[in-house]
Amino acid sequence: MVNAVGVLLNAVMISALYAVVAIGFTLIFGVGGVLNLAHGAAITIGAFGAYHASTTLGLGVVGALLAGVLTGAAFGGLLYVLMIRRVQEEPIMVMILTLVTAVALEQVVLSVEGSQPVVLPSLVSGNVSVLGARVQTNLLVVFALSWLIIGALFAFVNRTKPGKALLATSMTHKGAALVGIDADRITLTTWVLAGALAGLAGVFLGSFQSAYWAMGRAPLVLSFSIVVIGGIGSIRGSVVGAYLIGTLEVLTTSYIDSSLQGLTPLIVLVLVLLVKPEGLFGRELAH
């Protein structure tokens, strides 16, 4: 008999992580109007950066988290500076370049790290009892950190001057330029921030799953599904979409068949595209 409370708690916690996975993806579309198909590769880079920081360098959990964030941020920044900035007005070219970059990076990781999954250290070990259900302490910490990041991001976008500049750029690059905002700098900042979030998500995912060369593929599909459901470019929509997808996925794997885990986001994505193609919140960055 499946513990209903445990299933609900698992859905709530996993969905918060899914929101962090998807927000970086939607940030880039919100500001640049392009789809970053290398988002999953940034997740992989972050996970392996954390793995080597903790095992090779012995930096511990905090060092692993920082390494994941910095590795992802560096990847996002370099990708924009070296490639995307030259073709950012051509969305199809951006999709092609990021897809090729992702495939190439996966092959590099496969060659260097091998095909066997590696295990990242848990952020916190052990289990706790919540409402009578046993929950991994690690997953509870991931949930808390995920919501801390989501809250900080909302505050940054809506309350700070750089965040408002990012919001203005997402609405119109020309209008932002007229009021003295450097759209190119804001776009670079967005790619770095999205890369950092992806890298951190890679560490979170790797802390209770294994990390391997193609681990970013499923989160990429997940991100695409979530941002389309929530409304491409909407942070709020990404959070709502993440909870919808996460809850349905956990219910499916718990009550129907665990092999259907990856199918749920695709089914919901197709239904939303047919019924409400603009998503739940349309194209916005934050409100």
ABEGO torsion letter per residue (X at the ends): XBBAAAAAAAAAAAAAAAAAAAAAAAAAAAAAGBBBAAAAAAAAAAAAAAAAAAAAAGAEAAAAAAAAAAAAAAAAAAAAAAAAAAAAABAAAAAAAAAAAAAAAAAAAAAAAEABBBBBBBABBEBBBBGGBBBBAAAAAAAAAAAAAAAAAAAAAAABAAAAAAAAAAABAAAAAAAGBBAAAAAAAAAAAAAAAAAAAAAAAAAABBBBAAAAAAAAAAAAAAAAAAEBGBAAAAAAAAAAAAAAAAAAAAABBAAAAAAAAAAAAAAAAAABAAEAAEBBABX
